[in-house]
């Protein structure tokens, strides 16, 4: 199983019982981001082992944005903004952006 499949499997485990709600759809968007590259999938796979980095916690960040940008009683987070929030939460580079030292784990740092 490759790293993309591993990351997607971890996302799907967190989606169990969430079908049709915001947490489920954050997971779907995160799966698309993982499919972009093995680098993205590796970051997500590692992060999802930490309960503080769950897709539910990520969804709360998106909900906070939507709450701050209400129009009447309705809050909204456009897809591009949600993508940016997800990437920032997990430390994933923007589309077309090269990975930086800050979001790449270099094992030599531990030697």
N, C-alpha and C positions, 0 to 999 in steps of 0.2 A: 504494500500500500504506500503510495507516495504522500508527501507532506500536505498536498492540497486535499487529498481524500481524508487524511487524518484530521485536518482542521475542520472540514465540512462535517465529519462525523461528530466532532465535539460540539459544533454549533447545533446540529440536529438533536443531540441529547438534551441541550438546554431548551430546545423548542418544544419538547414533549409537553403536551397539555396547554400549549400557548397558541394553537392554531387560530388564526383570525384576529389576534390582537397585536398591539404595537411591538411587543417583544418578538413575536414570531417574524414580523416583517423586517425588523432590524437584523435578525438572523439571516433572512433572505438576502438583504443588501450586503451583509458581511460575507456571505458565501460568494457573491459576485466579486467582491473585492479580493477574496482569497484566490479566485480563479484567474485573476490578472497575473499573478506571479507566485513562484514558490517562496520568494522572500516575504511577501505579504502573508502567505499561509503559515510560514514558520513563526512569524511574530504573533499571529492570532492563536495558533496552536499553543504556544508557550503561555500567552496571556490567559487563555481560557482555563488553564490549570489553577489559576488564582481566583478565588471566589469574588474578590473585589473588582475583577475584570470581566464579569459575566455580561451576557448580552442584556440582561435585565438592568444592570447598572448603567450600561451604555444607553439604553432606551430612556432612562431617567434624565440623562444629559439632553437628549433630544426633546423630551417633554418639558424640561426647564426652558429651553429656547422657545418652544411653541407657546408656553405660558406667558413669557415675556413679550411675545409678539401677537397678542390677542387682538382680534377685531370683533368687538362686542363680547359674546360668550365663546367665540370660536378661536382656538389657537391653531397655528399652522407652522410647519417646518418644511420648506421646499426640499425636494430631493437632493439638489446640489448642496444645500446647507447640511442636511442630514448626513450626506456622504462625508463632508468635511468634519463634522462632529465625530463620526465613527472613526475616521482616520486619525484624528487628533487623540481620541480616547485610547486607541490601541497603538499609537506611535507609528502609523503606516504613512509612507510618503504619498503626497498627492499624485494624481495621474500624470505621468511624464516627468515627475521629479525624481532625481537620482537619490538613492538611499544616502543618508548622511551618517557621520560617525555617531550622532546622538540617537539614531534609531536603528543602529546595527550593532549586534553583540559581537565583539571581537574577543575570542577566547584567550588571545595573548595578553589581554588586560588583566587576566587572573593569574598570570605566571609571575 
